[in-house]
């Protein structure tokens, strides 16, 4: 799974992913095996969509993929805005 494809899938489904309870953010991350940049054939996807949620209770049972791109839910707690650095 290349980054560009995973990003296009995220762009198409971002609005529906935001509807899950407790979602704080999302993005694309390298899955195990992405370290070689996809030079070695792998049965596993190289990239996946990571969804940050508030609590363990916010992790849904399904779905675990969208259009074949794996979803990984991770508990990161509530995100809060930080002031911009001075300078």
C-alpha positions in Angstrom: 0.0 0.0 0.0 1.6 3.2 -1.1 1.3 6.5 0.8 -0.5 8.3 -2.1 -3.2 5.7 -2.2 -3.7 5.7 1.6 -3.9 9.5 1.5 -6.6 9.5 -1.2 -8.6 7.0 0.8 -8.3 9.1 3.9 -9.3 12.2 2.0 -12.5 10.5 0.7 -13.4 9.1 4.1 -12.2 11.7 6.5 -15.7 13.2 7.1 -17.1 9.8 8.1 -14.2 8.9 10.3 -14.7 12.1 12.3 -18.2 10.8 13.2 -16.7 8.0 15.4 -17.0 9.0 19.1 -14.0 10.6 20.7 -11.9 11.1 17.5 -9.3 13.8 18.1 -7.3 13.5 14.8 -6.2 11.2 12.1 -3.4 10.8 9.5 -1.3 8.3 7.6 1.4 6.3 9.3 3.9 3.7 8.1 2.9 0.2 9.0 5.4 -2.5 10.0 7.6 -3.1 6.9 7.5 0.5 5.6 11.1 1.1 6.7 12.5 -0.1 3.4 10.1 2.2 1.4 8.4 -0.7 -0.3 11.5 -2.1 -2.0 10.9 -5.6 -0.6 7.7 -7.3 -1.6 5.4 -7.6 1.4 1.9 -9.1 1.8 1.2 -6.4 4.4 0.2 -2.8 3.6 3.1 -0.3 4.0 0.8 2.5 5.1 -2.4 2.7 7.2 -4.8 5.3 8.5 -4.2 6.1 12.2 -7.2 7.5 14.2 -6.5 9.1 17.5 -9.3 8.8 20.1 -9.9 10.0 23.6 -10.4 6.7 25.5 -10.3 3.0 25.0 -14.1 3.0 25.1 -14.0 5.1 21.9 -12.2 2.3 19.9 -14.8 0.7 17.7 -15.1 -3.0 17.0 -15.3 -2.4 13.3 -14.4 -1.4 10.6 -10.7 -2.2 10.7 -10.2 -1.0 7.1 -11.6 1.4 4.5 -11.2 0.5 0.8 -8.6 -2.0 1.8 -6.5 0.5 3.8 -6.1 -0.6 7.4 -7.4 1.6 10.2 -5.5 1.7 13.5 -7.2 3.3 16.4 -4.9 4.6 19.1 -5.8 6.1 22.5 -4.1 9.4 22.8 -6.5 11.4 25.0 -8.0 14.7 24.3 -5.9 17.0 22.1 -5.6 20.6 23.3 -4.3 23.6 21.3 -1.0 25.0 22.5 0.1 28.6 22.1 2.4 29.4 19.2 6.1 29.5 20.2 7.4 33.0 20.7 9.8 34.4 18.0 
